[in-house]
Amino acid sequence: MRYGQPSQTARGAAAFRAIHQKLEGGAIFKDSFASRILDQETAATLGEIAANGSLRPWRLFIAARSRFSEDTMADCIACGVRQVVVLGAGLDTFSLRNPYADLGVRTFEVDYPSTQNWKRNRIRAAGLIEPPSTVFAPVDFERESLAEGLTRAGLKLDEPAFFQWLGVVPYLTKAAVSSTLKFISAVPKAAVVFDYAEPFQNYPAERRASVMATAERAASRGEPWLSFFDPIELTQMLRSEGFNLIEDLGLLEIADRFYGVLKRDIVLGPGPHIVRAHR
């Protein structure tokens, strides 16, 4: 990571969301602020990224994971949840788009202090206003826990909350993933949506080398993939932490549910998953 800026992975995800609005008209996920919040350096690469056909599967997956998360969030809010926590927010724009603010829904954005300051500067540079329904919760994980950071920010740990945790789990150790799930599970009627990666050995030989090369590029940027989960293992971890309603979507299920005609030429099989889990 560059000091004071989001990781290259976070910037890439934001670029994919922006390109999806232009190339596919936001068919999977609508994000009216996706392009506006980008920095000039990232915006300048959009044409090159869009022209690279090999990146199309990642673009559709990133759009789908945001759609799945916000669909789940909407269900939780319909059931009375009024606290939304975005873990590792990066350049996510839900807090700028929050259609539930009039219902009293507050958004807590959690990220490293320097990254969060950079994002807030981007919001101002785009001529946008930080919504009063948004609470920025900078957390220095080397010095404090997630619980301490969110409590300081005003999250009510004795009231239901929805947690969005996208693009983060692969970069954490399994111990850190387990610790975060344990914290979330202690919140009454908590729900979480996150994504994870399957082990390399789960991929067919003809795809394994490509996936490993992607991981190596991430590592070269200082963002190595640290955790991989077999779906059965992941479900067992969630159940051990007290989650009793679990839905795990692999690429086939994701494509069938969200891609429509866009799933042409998409190779389906082992790969990234998105999960929702409820207490």
Buried (B, 14 or more C-beta within 10 A) or exposed (E): BEEEBBBBBBBBBBBBBBBBBEBBEBBBBBBEBBBBBBBEEBBEBBEEBBEEEEBBBBBBBBBBBBBBBBBBBBBBBEEEBBBBBBBBBBBBBBBBBBEBBEEEBBBBBBBBBBBBBBBBEBBEEBEBEBBEBBBBBBBEEEEEEBBEBBBEBEBBBEBBBBBBBBBBBBBBEBEBBBBBBEBBBBBEBBBBBBBBBBEBEBBEEEBBEEBEEBBEEBEEEEBEBBBBBBBEEBBEBBEEBBBEEEEBBBBEBBBEBBBEEBBEEBEBEBBBBBBBBBB
